[in-house]
């Protein structure tokens, strides 16, 4: 049996799928993040990515770059750089290796923008789907 612990109260939990089509498409990159803080210091962090390796994998070097440090833009950018030690993405028909790495890094920055203590951006401000001129419908 697979057991997935509930995140602590107040934890930031985010999951994103990056694909050419919103529905019925395999992701070029997907990410699931759980971030717990004591004040501004990162107490616990789990960063998992799909589309960056043969299977879904945690970004241990990026996690280490954040753990025990203030959740600041500078430390998030250090974690973004550390992703290069976690993954060597492949290029295929969905995305190039360079694109996958850039997207994976930018999703970490998006996490910071949405959850930072000073003036976080609403998820609707960081998502293209919230500004589409028409509703999405199944064909």
Backbone as a printed PyTorch tensor [residue, N CA C, xyz], in Angstrom:
tensor([[[  0.8380,  -1.1820,   0.0000],
         [  0.0000,   0.0000,   0.0000],
         [  0.8780,   1.2390,   0.0000]],

        [[  0.4350,   2.2210,  -0.6900],
         [  1.1260,   3.5030,  -0.7440],
         [  0.4720,   4.4410,   0.2530]],

        [[  1.2780,   5.0130,   1.1240],
         [  0.7610,   5.9660,   2.1060],
         [  1.3470,   7.3350,   1.8030]],

        [[  0.4670,   8.2840,   1.6670],
         [  0.8820,   9.6580,   1.4100],
         [  0.4580,  10.4840,   2.6180]],

        [[  1.4260,  10.9950,   3.3810],
         [  1.0620,  11.7680,   4.5700],
         [  0.4220,  13.0980,   4.1920]],

        [[ -0.5310,  13.5120,   5.0040],
         [ -1.1280,  14.8270,   4.7970],
         [ -0.0950,  15.8910,   5.1400]],

        [[ -0.0540,  16.9620,   4.3950],
         [  0.8820,  18.0390,   4.7410],
         [  0.4390,  18.7150,   6.0360]],

        [[  1.3810,  19.3050,   6.7280],
         [  1.0790,  20.0250,   7.9580],
         [  0.1810,  21.2190,   7.6530]],

        [[ -0.5960,  21.6170,   8.6450],
         [ -1.4330,  22.8070,   8.4890],
         [ -0.5380,  23.9890,   8.1300]],

        [[ -0.9510,  24.7600,   7.1580],
         [ -0.1740,  25.9220,   6.7450],
         [  0.8900,  25.6350,   5.7040]],

        [[  1.0680,  24.3690,   5.3450],
         [  2.0650,  24.0280,   4.3220],
         [  1.6070,  24.5490,   2.9640]],

        [[  2.5520,  24.9590,   2.1620],
         [  2.2590,  25.3570,   0.7820],
         [  2.3390,  24.1010,  -0.0740]],

        [[  1.2660,  23.7870,  -0.7660],
         [  1.2060,  22.6100,  -1.6330],
         [  0.8190,  23.0960,  -3.0270]],

        [[  1.6370,  22.7530,  -4.0040],
         [  1.3590,  23.1520,  -5.3830],
         [  1.6520,  21.9860,  -6.3130]],

        [[  0.8630,  21.8930,  -7.3780],
         [  1.0760,  20.8700,  -8.4010],
         [  0.7520,  21.5000,  -9.7490]],

        [[  1.6730,  21.3600, -10.6890],
         [  1.4820,  21.9470, -12.0110],
         [  1.8050,  20.9460, -13.1080]],

        [[  1.0450,  21.0320, -14.1860],
         [  1.2520,  20.2100, -15.3820],
         [  1.5320,  21.1670, -16.5400]],

        [[  2.6590,  20.9600, -17.2020],
         [  3.0240,  21.7950, -18.3440],
         [  2.9150,  20.9300, -19.5980]],

        [[  2.0210,  21.3120, -20.4800],
         [  1.7390,  20.5290, -21.6690],
         [  1.2190,  21.4450, -22.7680]],

        [[  1.1820,  20.9680, -23.9720],
         [  0.6820,  21.7810, -25.0830],
         [ -0.8300,  21.9460, -25.0170]],

        [[ -1.5200,  20.9190, -24.5550],
         [ -2.9720,  20.9760, -24.3970],
         [ -3.2930,  20.7800, -22.9230]],

        [[ -4.3200,  21.4520, -22.4400],
         [ -4.6650,  21.3860, -21.0210],
         [ -5.1450,  19.9960, -20.6150]],

        [[ -5.9730,  19.3880, -21.4270],
         [ -6.5250,  18.0620, -21.1180],
         [ -6.0510,  17.0360, -22.1360]],

        [[ -6.0730,  15.7950, -21.7540],
         [ -5.8000,  14.6610, -22.6440],
         [ -4.4450,  14.7640, -23.3280]],

        [[ -3.4290,  15.1400, -22.5970],
         [ -2.0890,  15.2130, -23.1560],
         [ -1.0900,  14.7890, -22.0900]],

        [[ -0.0120,  14.1900, -22.5240],
         [  1.0660,  13.8090, -21.6180],
         [  1.9050,  15.0500, -21.3430]],

        [[  2.2840,  15.2380, -20.1050],
         [  3.0510,  16.4190, -19.7080],
         [  4.4430,  16.4210, -20.3080]],

        [[  4.9100,  17.6020, -20.6820],
         [  6.3310,  17.7840, -20.9750],
         [  7.0820,  17.8080, -19.6490]],

        [[  6.5000,  18.4950, -18.6660],
         [  7.0240,  18.5550, -17.2970],
         [  5.8290,  18.6550, -16.3630]],

        [[  5.8980,  17.9810, -15.2380],
         [  4.9350,  18.2050, -14.1670],
         [  5.7200,  18.3130, -12.8660]],

        [[  5.1290,  19.0050, -11.9170],
         [  5.8190,  19.2170, -10.6500],
         [  4.8160,  19.1840,  -9.5110]],

        [[  5.2420,  18.6390,  -8.3850],
         [  4.4580,  18.6460,  -7.1530],
         [  5.3920,  19.0760,  -6.0290]],

        [[  4.9900,  20.1060,  -5.3100],
         [  5.8280,  20.6890,  -4.2620],
         [  5.0650,  20.7550,  -2.9470]],

        [[  5.7630,  20.4760,  -1.8500],
         [  5.2440,  20.7140,  -0.5040],
         [  6.3280,  21.4730,   0.2510]],

        [[  5.9600,  22.6200,   0.7890],
         [  6.9060,  23.4850,   1.4890],
         [  6.3270,  23.8400,   2.8540]],

        [[  7.0890,  23.5440,   3.9090],
         [  6.6890,  23.9150,   5.2670],
         [  7.7450,  24.8570,   5.8260]],

        [[  7.2820,  25.9180,   6.5010],
         [  8.2030,  26.9260,   7.0350],
         [  7.9360,  27.1830,   8.5080]],

        [[  8.9870,  27.5710,   9.1940],
         [  8.8990,  28.1790,  10.5260],
         [  9.2540,  29.6360,  10.3110]],

        [[  8.2510,  30.4940,  10.3270],
         [  8.4930,  31.8790,   9.9410],
         [  8.8880,  31.8970,   8.4830]],

        [[ 10.0710,  32.4000,   8.2050],
         [ 10.5500,  32.4180,   6.8230],
         [ 11.5520,  31.3100,   6.5260]],

        [[ 11.9100,  30.5070,   7.5220],
         [ 12.9130,  29.4570,   7.3280],
         [ 12.2310,  28.1690,   6.8640]],

        [[ 12.7790,  27.5620,   5.8260],
         [ 12.2250,  26.3200,   5.2790],
         [ 12.5210,  25.1780,   6.2540]],

        [[ 11.4550,  24.6090,   6.8290],
         [ 11.5820,  23.4960,   7.7770],
         [ 11.5620,  22.1540,   7.0560]],

        [[ 10.7530,  22.0530,   6.0120],
         [ 10.6260,  20.8090,   5.2480],
         [ 10.2670,  21.1760,   3.8150]],

        [[ 10.8550,  20.4590,   2.8640],
         [ 10.5500,  20.7320,   1.4590],
         [ 10.6470,  19.4290,   0.6710]],

        [[  9.6530,  19.2080,  -0.1780],
         [  9.6640,  18.0630,  -1.0870],
         [  9.3320,  18.5880,  -2.4790]],

        [[ 10.2480,  18.3550,  -3.4030],
         [ 10.1010,  18.8130,  -4.7840],
         [ 10.1710,  17.5960,  -5.6930]],

        [[  9.0780,  17.2530,  -6.3440],
         [  9.0520,  16.0900,  -7.2360],
         [  8.6900,  16.5450,  -8.6450]],

        [[  9.3750,  15.9440,  -9.6150],
         [  9.1590,  16.3010, -11.0210],
         [  8.8960,  15.0590, -11.8570]],

        [[  7.9900,  15.2020, -12.8070],
         [  7.7980,  14.2140, -13.8570],
         [  8.2550,  14.8230, -15.1710]],

        [[  8.6390,  13.9870, -16.1040],
         [  9.1010,  14.4660, -17.4030],
         [ 10.5540,  14.8950, -17.4140]],

        [[ 11.2300,  14.7540, -16.2890],
         [ 12.6330,  15.1700, -16.1840],
         [ 13.5730,  13.9770, -16.1030]],

        [[ 13.0230,  12.7870, -15.9130],
         [ 13.8030,  11.5460, -15.8000],
         [ 12.9050,  10.4130, -16.2810]],

        [[ 13.4020,   9.1990, -16.2420],
         [ 12.6240,   8.0490, -16.7110],
         [ 11.3580,   7.8500, -15.8780]],

        [[ 11.4190,   8.2130, -14.6040],
         [ 10.2630,   8.1250, -13.7110],
         [ 10.1870,   9.4200, -12.9080]],

        [[  9.0800,   9.6150, -12.2180],
         [  8.9620,  10.7720, -11.3340],
         [ 10.0670,  10.6810, -10.2880]],

        [[ 10.7060,  11.8070, -10.0310],
         [ 11.8790,  11.8070,  -9.1510],
         [ 11.9180,  13.0860,  -8.3210]],

        [[ 12.3950,  12.9430,  -7.0890],
         [ 12.5820,  14.1130,  -6.2350],
         [ 13.8650,  14.8410,  -6.6010]],

        [[ 13.8380,  16.1350,  -6.4150],
         [ 14.9920,  16.9930,  -6.7000],
         [ 15.7510,  17.2280,  -5.3930]],

        [[ 16.5660,  16.2560,  -5.0050],
         [ 17.2480,  16.2830,  -3.7040],
         [ 18.2360,  17.4440,  -3.5760]],

        [[ 18.9940,  17.7570,  -4.6190],
         [ 19.9520,  18.8700,  -4.5350],
         [ 19.2160,  20.2020,  -4.3960]],

        [[ 18.1300,  20.3570,  -5.1160],
         [ 17.3340,  21.5800,  -5.0050],
         [ 16.6980,  21.6790,  -3.6220]],

        [[ 16.2190,  20.5520,  -3.0960],
         [ 15.6660,  20.5510,  -1.7400],
         [ 16.7280,  20.9880,  -0.7320]],

        [[ 17.9330,  20.4430,  -0.8680],
         [ 19.0280,  20.7790,   0.0560],
         [ 19.3930,  22.2610,  -0.0240]],

        [[ 19.2370,  22.8530,  -1.2040],
         [ 19.5490,  24.2740,  -1.3660],
         [ 18.5550,  25.1690,  -0.6280]],

        [[ 17.3880,  24.6340,  -0.2910],
         [ 16.3620,  25.4120,   0.4070],
         [ 16.2560,  25.0820,   1.8920]],

        [[ 16.4830,  23.8400,   2.2530],
         [ 16.2350,  23.3640,   3.6140],
         [ 17.0730,  24.1180,   4.6460]],

        [[ 16.3850,  24.6150,   5.6820],
         [ 17.0600,  25.3030,   6.7760],
         [ 17.4530,  26.7360,   6.4800]],

        [[ 17.0420,  27.2380,   5.3320],
         [ 17.4090,  28.5980,   4.9220],
         [ 16.1500,  29.4480,   4.7730]],

        [[ 16.2990,  30.7630,   4.7970],
         [ 15.1320,  31.6140,   4.5440],
         [ 14.5710,  31.3550,   3.1410]],

        [[ 13.2570,  31.4010,   3.0330],
         [ 12.6080,  31.2060,   1.7370],
         [ 12.6360,  32.5390,   0.9990]],

        [[ 13.7710,  32.8210,   0.3920],
         [ 14.0090,  34.0910,  -0.2930],
         [ 14.2120,  33.8330,  -1.7830]],

        [[ 14.1060,  34.8940,  -2.5630],
         [ 14.3310,  34.7460,  -4.0010],
         [ 15.7480,  34.2530,  -4.2830]],

        [[ 16.7270,  34.7510,  -3.5430],
         [ 18.1160,  34.3240,  -3.7600],
         [ 18.2790,  32.8280,  -3.5050]],

        [[ 17.6700,  32.3180,  -2.4370],
         [ 17.7870,  30.8860,  -2.1450],
         [ 16.9890,  30.0400,  -3.1310]],

        [[ 15.8720,  30.5600,  -3.6010],
         [ 15.1080,  29.8470,  -4.6320],
         [ 15.9240,  29.7860,  -5.9240]],

        [[ 16.5950,  30.8550,  -6.2700],
         [ 17.4350,  30.8390,  -7.4760],
         [ 18.6060,  29.8700,  -7.3210]],

        [[ 19.1320,  29.7200,  -6.1100],
         [ 20.1760,  28.7160,  -5.8690],
         [ 19.6070,  27.3120,  -6.0650]],

        [[ 18.3740,  27.0910,  -5.6200],
         [ 17.7190,  25.7940,  -5.8280],
         [ 17.4550,  25.5540,  -7.3120]],

        [[ 17.1020,  26.6070,  -8.0390],
         [ 16.8990,  26.4830,  -9.4850],
         [ 18.1860,  26.0090, -10.1550]],

        [[ 19.3070,  26.5780,  -9.7590],
         [ 20.6000,  26.1690, -10.3250],
         [ 20.9380,  24.7370,  -9.9290]],

        [[ 20.5580,  24.3410,  -8.7110],
         [ 20.8570,  22.9910,  -8.2240],
         [ 20.1020,  21.9100,  -8.9990]],

        [[ 19.0190,  22.2810,  -9.6680],
         [ 18.2690,  21.2920, -10.4570],
         [ 19.1410,  20.6310, -11.5190]],

        [[ 20.1520,  21.3270, -11.9950],
         [ 21.0530,  20.7450, -13.0020],
         [ 21.8000,  19.5410, -12.4390]],

        [[ 21.9760,  19.4830, -11.1270],
         [ 22.5900,  18.3170, -10.4970],
         [ 21.6080,  17.1970, -10.2350]],

        [[ 20.3280,  17.5220, -10.2590],
         [ 19.2900,  16.5210, -10.0120],
         [ 18.8500,  15.7950, -11.2780]],

        [[ 18.8750,  16.4840, -12.4020],
         [ 18.2870,  15.9350, -13.6230],
         [ 19.1650,  16.1750, -14.8450]],

        [[ 19.0960,  15.2310, -15.7610],
         [ 19.6100,  15.3870, -17.1150],
         [ 18.4420,  15.0320, -18.0290]],

        [[ 17.5500,  15.9990, -18.2770],
         [ 16.3480,  15.6730, -19.0410],
         [ 16.6650,  15.2710, -20.4760]],

        [[ 15.7330,  14.5560, -21.0740],
         [ 15.9000,  14.1350, -22.4580],
         [ 15.1210,  15.0490, -23.3800]],

        [[ 15.4740,  15.0260, -24.6270],
         [ 14.7120,  15.7180, -25.6660],
         [ 13.8690,  14.6810, -26.3910]],

        [[ 12.6230,  15.0140, -26.6260],
         [ 11.7500,  14.1380, -27.4030],
         [ 10.7230,  15.0070, -28.1190]],

        [[  9.6680,  14.3760, -28.6550],
         [  8.6920,  15.1320, -29.4370],
         [  7.8880,  16.1130, -28.5860]],

        [[  7.8780,  15.9380, -27.2730],
         [  7.1310,  16.8430, -26.4120],
         [  7.9090,  18.1040, -26.0590]],

        [[  9.2220,  17.9420, -25.8470],
         [ 10.0200,  19.1000, -25.4220],
         [ 11.5010,  18.7770, -25.5120]],

        [[ 12.2880,  19.8170, -25.6810],
         [ 13.7440,  19.6420, -25.6590],
         [ 14.2260,  19.5750, -24.2140]],

        [[ 15.4160,  19.0600, -24.0330],
         [ 16.0110,  18.9870, -22.6960],
         [ 16.1480,  20.3850, -22.0930]],

        [[ 16.5810,  21.3390, -22.9010],
         [ 16.7400,  22.7060, -22.4130],
         [ 15.4300,  23.3260, -21.9700]],

        [[ 14.3720,  23.0850, -22.7490],
         [ 13.0510,  23.5960, -22.3850],
         [ 12.5910,  22.9850, -21.0720]],

        [[ 12.7380,  21.6760, -20.9340],
         [ 12.3100,  21.0060, -19.6990],
         [ 13.0290,  21.5830, -18.4820]],

        [[ 14.3430,  21.7830, -18.5930],
         [ 15.0970,  22.3200, -17.4620],
         [ 14.6390,  23.7360, -17.1310]],

        [[ 14.4560,  24.5660, -18.1410],
         [ 14.0200,  25.9470, -17.9070],
         [ 12.6440,  25.9700, -17.2390]],

        [[ 11.7300,  25.1340, -17.7020],
         [ 10.3950,  25.0790, -17.1080],
         [ 10.4730,  24.5890, -15.6630]],

        [[ 11.2490,  23.5480, -15.4140],
         [ 11.3950,  23.0230, -14.0470],
         [ 11.9230,  24.1120, -13.1160]],

        [[ 12.8920,  24.8720, -13.5850],
         [ 13.4480,  25.9600, -12.7800],
         [ 12.4040,  27.0500, -12.5410]],

        [[ 11.6740,  27.4010, -13.5700],
         [ 10.6790,  28.4700, -13.4440],
         [  9.5130,  28.0650, -12.5490]],

        [[  9.2030,  26.7780, -12.4740],
         [  8.1480,  26.3520, -11.5560],
         [  8.5650,  26.5760, -10.1070]],

        [[  9.8430,  26.4210,  -9.8020],
         [ 10.3260,  26.7590,  -8.4550],
         [ 10.1540,  28.2530,  -8.1840]],

        [[ 10.4630,  29.0710,  -9.1680],
         [ 10.2900,  30.5120,  -9.0100],
         [  8.8080,  30.8560,  -8.8550]],

        [[  7.9640,  30.1560,  -9.5680],
         [  6.5160,  30.3560,  -9.4390],
         [  6.0550,  30.0100,  -8.0230]],

        [[  6.5940,  28.9280,  -7.4590],
         [  6.2740,  28.5710,  -6.0720],
         [  6.6030,  29.7400,  -5.1520]],

        [[  7.7780,  30.3220,  -5.3270],
         [  8.1650,  31.4550,  -4.4870],
         [  7.2130,  32.6380,  -4.6870]],

        [[  6.8980,  32.9670,  -5.9350],
         [  6.0070,  34.1000,  -6.1990],
         [  4.6390,  33.8990,  -5.5560]],

        [[  4.1320,  32.6790,  -5.5760],
         [  2.7980,  32.4220,  -5.0350],
         [  2.7710,  32.2800,  -3.5200]],

        [[  3.8970,  31.9810,  -2.8890],
         [  3.8690,  31.6670,  -1.4530],
         [  4.7720,  32.5510,  -0.6020]],

        [[  5.4580,  33.5040,  -1.1890],
         [  6.3510,  34.3620,  -0.3970],
         [  5.5300,  35.1480,   0.6240]],

        [[  6.1740,  35.4850,   1.7220],
         [  5.4790,  36.1540,   2.8230],
         [  5.0640,  37.5770,   2.4610]],

        [[  5.9010,  38.2830,   1.7250],
         [  5.5910,  39.6700,   1.3790],
         [  4.9310,  39.7400,   0.0070]],

        [[  3.6650,  40.0290,  -0.0100],
         [  2.8990,  40.2370,  -1.2380],
         [  2.9280,  39.0560,  -2.1990]],

        [[  2.4570,  37.8810,  -1.7650],
         [  2.4070,  36.7520,  -2.7030],
         [  1.4190,  37.0260,  -3.8360]],

        [[  1.7080,  36.4810,  -4.9900],
         [  0.7970,  36.6030,  -6.1290],
         [ -0.2570,  35.5090,  -6.0440]],

        [[ -1.4720,  35.8430,  -6.3720],
         [ -2.5290,  34.8370,  -6.4290],
         [ -2.2310,  33.8690,  -7.5630]],

        [[ -2.6380,  32.6140,  -7.4050],
         [ -2.4350,  31.6180,  -8.4510],
         [ -2.9870,  32.0660,  -9.7860]],

        [[ -4.0680,  32.8370,  -9.7590],
         [ -4.6460,  33.3260, -11.0150],
         [ -3.7200,  34.3130, -11.7220]],

        [[ -2.7840,  34.9260, -10.9970],
         [ -1.8390,  35.8690, -11.5970],
         [ -0.6550,  35.1580, -12.2290]],

        [[ -0.4730,  33.8730, -11.9390],
         [  0.6710,  33.1380, -12.4880],
         [  0.2340,  32.0290, -13.4300]],

        [[ -1.0450,  32.0120, -13.7960],
         [ -1.5710,  30.9370, -14.6420],
         [ -2.1960,  31.4960, -15.9120]],

        [[ -1.7810,  30.9690, -17.0400],
         [ -2.3650,  31.3900, -18.3120],
         [ -3.8320,  30.9620, -18.4120]],

        [[ -4.2070,  29.8730, -17.7520],
         [ -5.5710,  29.3560, -17.8780],
         [ -6.5940,  30.3030, -17.2730]],

        [[ -6.1880,  31.1450, -16.3510],
         [ -7.1370,  32.0610, -15.7270],
         [ -7.4530,  33.2690, -16.6080]],

        [[ -6.6970,  33.4740, -17.6770],
         [ -6.9130,  34.6500, -18.5200],
         [ -7.3550,  34.2960, -19.9370]],

        [[ -7.7170,  33.0520, -20.1610],
         [ -8.2010,  32.6710, -21.4900],
         [ -9.4880,  33.4270, -21.7990]],

        [[ -9.6740,  33.8820, -23.0300],
         [-10.8430,  34.6780, -23.3610],
         [-12.1400,  33.8750, -23.4410]],

        [[-12.0430,  32.5720, -23.4280],
         [-13.2520,  31.7420, -23.5190],
         [-13.0780,  30.5230, -22.6200]],

        [[-14.1790,  29.9300, -22.1810],
         [-14.0520,  28.7310, -21.3540],
         [-13.5660,  27.5410, -22.1830]],

        [[-12.8490,  26.6620, -21.5480],
         [-12.4000,  25.4360, -22.2170],
         [-13.5220,  24.4160, -22.2000]],

        [[-13.7330,  23.7500, -23.3240],
         [-14.7440,  22.7010, -23.3950],
         [-14.1530,  21.4970, -24.0950]],

        [[-14.6880,  20.3450, -23.7780],
         [-14.2430,  19.1140, -24.4420],
         [-14.8260,  19.0770, -25.8450]],

        [[-14.0390,  18.6200, -26.7830],
         [-14.5070,  18.5390, -28.1730],
         [-15.2980,  17.2730, -28.3900]]])
